[in-house]
Amino acid sequence: MDTAIKSVPVARFLWDADRYEEATARGVFTPDDPIELIDGEIITHLSPQRSPHSATVSLVAEALRHAFGSGFYVREQQPLRLGERSIPEPDVAVVRGSAMEYYDAHPRTAALVVEVADTTLAIDRDRKLRLYSSEEVPEYWIVNLVDRCVEVNRQPAGERYAESRVYRGGDTIPVGLRAEPIAVDDFLR
């Protein structure tokens, strides 16, 4: 008698954006749950935001509101619906229009997405960079609190950006779409 245990293949259950939004609407997930949908997988953020992260998110949003002005809406830690399998909640996103235009549905793209990274640096540089580039977000910034710099990615090209540059204290970041340049020192110490 063969007593060997046979392995059974395990398949992952991938969510689509519609099912994820329906589960949220039914209360399966709440706004307080530290999750987001990336490429069909529900990603959990286990570490709470520390003070430097929270303050930097606010300072970046304030600088972008000033730089972009009217005609753009700066969202803080709110969902974007990117494609059929991703609903990330970037720290800051600049979208065209006003808040009222997104009353019934999340924006499906952004002019600029910013992630403030300390404990999430690896996922922001890899998985989220691939997501934002493949969904053709024109600019993706990582405000890197670990190395005290801003990693600016432009010109989406598949799963990578064609242009990447690092800005540090004293530098000014040119911003696309007729916005004013932003001083790194306005939000990064």
Protein Blocks (a to p, Z undefined) as FASTA:
>chain_A
ZZbdcddddddddddfklmmmmmmnomacfklccddeehiacddfbdcdfklmmmmmmmm
mmmmmmnmgoiacdehiacdehjkbccddfbdcdehjfklmmmoccfbdfbdcdddfklm
mmmmmmmmmmmmmnopabacdddfknopadddehiehjacfbdcdddehiacddehhiac
ddfklmpZZ
